């Protein structure tokens, strides 16, 4: 008897596109438009019916349109894939991982860490860091690049690629859902709701802690199980790619420092000095707060120069790792201080790849060849992001997203406050499957939800939290999320396996989110 095969990730996504196209034949078209009330002097959002646009042959064009819709993420994936392939050619990652594991073993001499478990401590510390990034500045797309570094490290530690993705992407997602100071979700939603920006932070901080405790516990339990028996991992076969890659890079490592590495260091040092003169002070934006006139670029430049010299004197591998670490530091400064996004981050990693190739003594042709090999290796991840973008295209072109929102909002009429905020939470959660962008969803839903909550005496802050949780948790499972599909692609985890692994975890988080919403309605708290 022939064994039934699980559909390929591309097939699953195409089935979803077919289903969405079918919906456009049965759901009426509609659109929310702004309406200016001259007497009141403010704008409101009004739903209007429009002609239905059934999608048929258009399902064959969504691949093309999806590429256009997600062009920034697709190009980003190709650039970091090529750049990291150049870095990986130097075998710096392998030396770094080996050194990290040696230091981890030395940490076992500490009684507290030995009792807790050194590796558990390391995983928790990394997750906490990325959760803070998600909560403070909404780290999302940036996790794609970090997965390329953390997934191999997780496997080298005896875990699997799912654990590596959890350390970066899921941890940032938990922080994103907690959203202490995230300007892209909480900032926009509170501004549209007409309440003070980042008010109610005390309770949201409590929610962030609770969400992390639940999430980290779930992930650590899984990681410990895989560590004891790696074959229990649902991606054990898929992770053979990473094990083979690590094994092939772990032999014949020659510790040396080519002259080109010193030239690379000199050029980068000069560029950073010029940047330090041009950007002597940086203004960091943390939520709605501003920390002005910090000499971050000059400080990082000095630290880079003084740390690179001993690294180069030892081996070029240490220098390339130093480049990677400072690229991360500059990424954080760029995102929080200079509003960097996909283009700037891709440029930073492209520069990292070039610098690493030059330092490793590669000539221009060899660097180009390595970059193209990296792009080729990661091409399937880029293609699936374009196909997943087609889901959004079908729903938008079919004019049914706003209709679905309008009918869901009508279903809340006559409910109590707890039931209403719960219904808002459900609406935001379901809508996130179609509109994974938090800022876009806030712009669409808050002008509808906030006035409605005010009419029934429900705290606008609770309405914002319903949006916050509804926007956050399902980002970790929805196939319409370009970042999720990209992360799974670069980590070589099939979507169907990921879905089977994470759906119970998402259910736990969704239930936890509803329980955290209840005090926001019933208890008198600061900002609510």
DRENPALO-712534 format. One record per residue (C-alpha): residue in one letter; z, y, x. Coordinates in steps of 0.05 Angstrom, whole numbers, plus 5000, padded with zeros to 4 digits. Layout:
% DRENPALO-712534
AZYX...
//
This chain:
% DRENPALO-712534
X500050005000X498050675028X503851135042X503751775002X502652375048X506453025042X501553605031X500054045092X503254735092X496455045080X495354595019X502254774990X500755514997X493855434966X496955064907X501555664897X495556124898X492155704845X498355734802X498856494809X491456564791X492756134729X498456604708X493657194709X489856874651X495956834606X500457424625X498558114600X496858644652X501659224662X503759764711X509660224723X507560954729X511561574744X512762054686X515262764696X520263024644X519463774647X525763924607X530163474648X526563664712X526162954741X521362374745X522261704711X518461054716X514960844652X511560174638X504460194610X500059624590X493459574626X487459124620X488658424644X484758224707X484257454707X483157164776X478056604785X473156604843X477857104877X482156514901X476656394952X477257094980X484757124987X484556845058X480557465079X484657945037X491157605060X489157735132X488258475116X494858485077X498658175136X494358425193X500358745229X504358095231X498357665249X496558105308X503858135328X504257365328X498057305372X500457825422X507457545430X504556835433X499957035490X505357435525X510556885522X505556375547X504656805610X512256855617X512956105606X507855975661X512756255711X517855725691X523056285687X525356025618X526955345646X530955625704X534556095657X536255525608X538755085665X543055645691X545655795621X547555065610X551155045677X555255655659X556655355590X559554735624X564055175667X566555515603X569554835583X575154985633X577755485583X582655115537X581155535475X573555465483X574154715498X578254615435X573355025393X567354715427X563555135479X556855015446X559655185377X562255835407X555555995439X551655865374X556656275334X556356865383X548756875381X548656835305X553757385299X549557835343X543257735302X547157805237X549658485260X542458685276X540258475207X545958845173X545459495212X537959615222X534759075181X532158625237X526658185208X519858175241X523258215310X526157515300X519157215308X519157375382X526357145393X524956465362X520056325418X525856385467X531656105426X528355485397X526855175465X533955345487X536955015425X532954375439X535154395513X542354425489X541253785448X539854105380X533254195343X528354735325X531754845257X538255015294X534355495338X531255845278X538155885245X541056215307X535956775301X532156835236X537356555187X543056935221X539057585216X537457405143X544857325127X546158005158X540258295120X543158035055X550058315073X546558975090X552459395115X548059975137X540959725128X536760355116X530759955091X534459635032X541259955018X538960645042X532760664997X536160324937X542160784937X537761394946X533461194886X539661044845X542461734859X548961524892X551561734962X548061355018X552060765045X557760894997X561860284978X561460045050X568459745049X566759214997X559859095027X563158975094X567658455061X561558125029X558058105097X564057745127X564357235070X556857105072X557156995147X563156535143X559556095091X552856115127X555555985197X559855415173X553855075140X549455165202X554854925250X556154295209X548754135212X548254305287X554153845303X550853275264X544253355301X547853405368X551252735355X544752395334X538352805347X534252295306X537852545243X533953195249X528353235198X523953555252X525453045306X518152845312X515553555309X520453765364X517053285412X512353875427X518254285454X521253685491X514553545525X513654275542X520554305573X519553665612X512753895639X515754545663X522054255694X518853945756X516254235821X519554915812X518555315875X523655865886X519956445917X518457195909X511157395918X509658095945X506358235877X513358185845X515758765888X509559165869X510959005795X518159225803X516059875838X511060065784X515659905726X521360275760X516960885769X514660865696X521860805672X523961395716X518461815684X520661585615X527861775633X525562485651X521462535587X526862215542X533462415576X537362345511X536661875451X539061985380X541361325350X540961225275X546160735249X545560705174X546261425151X550261615213X547361935275X549861885346X546562455384X544862575457X546061895488X542761805557X540661095540X533761085573X536361355640X542360865638X537860275623X533060495678X538660525730X541359855708X534459545711X533059795781X539859575809X539658895775X532358745794X533258825870X538258235878X534257835828X527957925869X531557765933X533457085904X527156875865X521657165822X524256745764X530757145761X526757785762X522357565703X528657375664X531358065680X524958365652X526057965588X533258185580X531558925590X525658855543X530758645490X535259235507X529459725503X527259395437X534059545406X533960265431X526760355407X528260085337X534760465327X532961095365X525461195358X523560825294X519560285329X516059775286X510859225294X505959605338X511159865388X514759195392X508158825403X506359325458X513059215492X512158455494X504958535517X507458955575X512658425589X507257885593X502958295640X508858475685X511057745687X504057505704X503258015760X510257855788X508557115788X502457255833X497157135780X490557505786X487357865726X482957275707X488756785709X493057255666X487357315616X486456565613X493956455602X494156985547X488356655510X491655975517X497956265485X493856565428X490355905418X496955525417X499955985364X493556095323X495655615267X501856045255X497556675249X492756335201X498156095154X501056795150X494257055127X493756505075X500856635049X498957375043X493857154992X499456994942X501257724940X493957924934X492857484872X499057754837X497258484853X489958424835X491758054772X496258634751X501958184729X507758354776X510058964736X509158584670X513858034694X519058554716X518458934649X519558314607X525358074649X528658764643X527858744567X531558084567X537858434591X538758854528X545158704490X548558314546X555558464572X556658794639X557858164680X552057814646X547658434656X549058484731X547957724735X541257804700X539358374747X541057914805X536657364776X530957854765X531458124837X531857404863X525657174824X521857814840X523157714914X518857094909X512957544892X514958184930X518657994994X518658715020X525659005007X523459735009X517559614962X521959234913X527259784915X521960304899X519459874841X525959634810X531360154822X528160704779X528360194722X535059864735X539360464754X538360874689X539260234648X545960074682X548260784670X546860724595X551260114588X556860374633X555259914691X556660174761X550260364797X553460094860X553759404828X546459474809X544759634881X548659024904X544958584855X538558834888X541558734957X543358004947X537157844906X532858144960X536357795018X537657055006X530856814981X527357135042X529556495077X525456045032X519856414996X512856245021X510556955006X514957215063X510357345121X516157345170X518756665147X511856355151X510856665220X517656415245X516355715220X509355745251X511655955321X517455455317X512654895293X516754725232X512554505171X514254915109X515454295066X520654035115X523954715118X524154765042X527454075036X532654265088X534454965065X534154944988X541354714980X543655245029X539955784990X543055524925X549955594956X548456304979X545656504910X551956244875X556356594927X552457244915X553857214841X561257094853X561457704899X558158124845X563657994794X569058414829X563858984836X563759014759X570958854741X575259164796X576359894812X574059984884X572160564929X564960754915X564260314853
//
